[in-house]
């Protein structure tokens, strides 16, 4: 019978610890959410940088002239379609 009493005490202790941890996390929820938002932004920007490097993209020059001049512009979707056609025709 002592085993069952010990088991019950252990379950109660685990539950108490769970509640304490949950409380501590709840107090830091805004900080955790802000950190998650920053990490997500870094993840997206890193992915953009990797794609730009892999596909040899360059940063556009932007000014206040009101004109849009595209030299040697490429559209990513068209590039994919063209490269897929090249592979199929070989």
C-alpha positions as CSV (number, residue, x, y, z in Angstrom):
1,X,0.0,0.0,0.0
2,X,2.9,2.4,0.7
3,X,3.8,2.2,-3.0
4,X,0.4,3.6,-4.0
5,X,0.7,6.5,-1.5
6,X,4.2,7.3,-2.8
7,X,3.0,7.2,-6.4
8,X,0.1,9.6,-5.6
9,X,2.6,12.0,-3.8
10,X,4.8,11.9,-6.9
11,X,1.9,12.7,-9.2
12,X,0.9,15.6,-6.9
13,X,4.5,16.9,-6.8
14,X,4.8,16.7,-10.6
15,X,1.5,18.5,-11.0
16,X,2.6,21.2,-8.5
17,X,5.8,21.7,-10.5
18,X,3.9,21.9,-13.7
19,X,1.7,24.6,-12.4
20,X,4.7,26.6,-11.1
21,X,6.4,26.4,-14.5
22,X,3.2,27.3,-16.3
23,X,2.8,30.4,-14.0
24,X,6.4,31.5,-14.7
25,X,5.9,31.1,-18.4
26,X,2.6,33.1,-18.3
27,X,4.4,36.0,-16.6
28,X,6.9,36.1,-19.5
29,X,4.4,35.6,-22.4
30,X,4.8,39.0,-23.9
31,X,8.6,38.7,-24.0
32,X,8.3,35.1,-25.4
33,X,5.9,36.3,-28.1
34,X,8.1,39.3,-29.1
35,X,11.2,37.0,-29.3
36,X,9.2,34.5,-31.5
37,X,8.2,37.4,-33.8
38,X,11.8,38.6,-34.1
39,X,13.0,35.0,-34.8
40,X,10.3,34.6,-37.5
41,X,11.4,37.8,-39.1
42,X,15.0,36.8,-39.1
43,X,14.1,33.4,-40.6
44,X,12.2,35.1,-43.5
45,X,15.0,37.6,-44.2
46,X,17.6,34.8,-44.0
47,X,15.6,32.8,-46.5
48,X,15.3,35.8,-48.8
49,X,19.1,36.3,-48.6
50,X,19.8,32.6,-49.4
51,X,17.5,32.7,-52.4
52,X,19.0,36.0,-53.6
53,X,22.5,34.5,-53.3
54,X,21.6,31.2,-54.9
55,X,19.8,32.8,-57.9
56,X,22.2,35.7,-58.2
57,X,19.6,38.4,-57.5
58,X,20.8,42.0,-56.8
59,X,19.3,44.8,-54.8
60,X,17.5,47.4,-56.9
61,X,18.5,51.1,-56.8
62,X,15.6,53.2,-55.6
63,X,15.4,56.9,-55.9
64,X,12.7,59.6,-55.8
65,X,12.6,60.2,-59.6
66,X,9.2,58.6,-60.0
67,X,10.5,56.4,-62.8
68,X,10.8,52.7,-63.0
69,X,13.7,51.5,-65.1
70,X,14.3,47.8,-65.2
71,X,17.5,46.6,-66.9
72,X,18.0,42.9,-67.4
73,X,15.1,42.2,-65.2
74,X,14.0,38.7,-64.5
75,X,10.8,37.3,-63.0
76,X,11.4,34.3,-60.6
77,X,8.4,32.4,-61.9
78,X,9.3,32.8,-65.5
79,X,12.9,31.8,-64.7
80,X,11.7,28.6,-63.1
81,X,9.5,27.8,-66.1
82,X,12.3,28.4,-68.6
83,X,14.8,26.3,-66.7
84,X,12.2,23.5,-66.4
85,X,11.7,23.6,-70.1
86,X,15.4,23.4,-70.7
87,X,15.6,20.3,-68.6
88,X,12.7,18.7,-70.4
89,X,14.0,19.4,-73.8
90,X,17.4,17.7,-73.1
